Amino acid sequence: MLKVTLVKSTIACTKKQKDTVAALGLKKPGDSNTIPDNACSLGMIKVVSHMIKVEKA
């Protein structure tokens, strides 16, 4: 399991990045969510890696 935390706002992001952040279960800076450690999740993390912090849960 991975714990992802949104550290930057999605205001100046593309629609794809905003949709990816929402799919990760994050809404506003400071929000955290635990997601499974699989290929799909890692692909989403790669798209928005500059906006989130990832930790092992």
C-alpha positions in Angstrom: 0.0 0.0 0.0 1.1 3.5 -0.8 0.2 6.7 1.0 -0.1 9.7 -1.4 -0.4 13.3 -0.2 -1.2 16.3 -2.5 1.4 19.0 -1.8 0.7 21.5 -4.6 -2.5 23.0 -5.8 -4.2 21.8 -9.1 -5.1 25.4 -10.2 -2.6 25.7 -13.0 -2.7 22.1 -14.1 -4.0 20.4 -17.3 -7.3 18.7 -17.2 -5.6 15.3 -17.4 -3.6 16.1 -14.3 -6.6 17.3 -12.4 -8.5 14.1 -13.3 -5.6 12.0 -12.2 -5.4 13.7 -8.8 -9.2 13.2 -8.4 -8.8 9.5 -9.3 -6.2 9.2 -6.6 -8.8 10.4 -4.1 -7.2 13.8 -3.5 -9.1 17.1 -3.5 -7.1 19.9 -2.0 -3.5 20.4 -0.8 -2.8 18.4 2.3 -5.2 15.6 1.5 -3.9 12.1 1.9 -5.1 8.7 0.6 -3.9 5.1 0.8 -3.9 3.3 -2.6 -2.8 -0.2 -3.6 0.8 -0.6 -5.0 0.1 -1.9 -8.5 1.0 -0.9 -12.1 -2.1 1.3 -12.5 -1.5 3.3 -9.4 2.2 3.8 -10.3 1.2 5.1 -13.7 -1.1 7.7 -12.1 1.6 8.7 -9.6 4.1 9.2 -12.5 1.7 11.6 -14.3 1.4 13.9 -11.2 4.7 13.1 -9.5 5.6 16.8 -9.3 2.5 17.6 -7.2 2.4 14.7 -4.7 4.4 13.0 -2.0 4.5 9.2 -1.9 5.3 7.1 1.1 5.0 3.4 2.0 2.0 2.8 4.1 
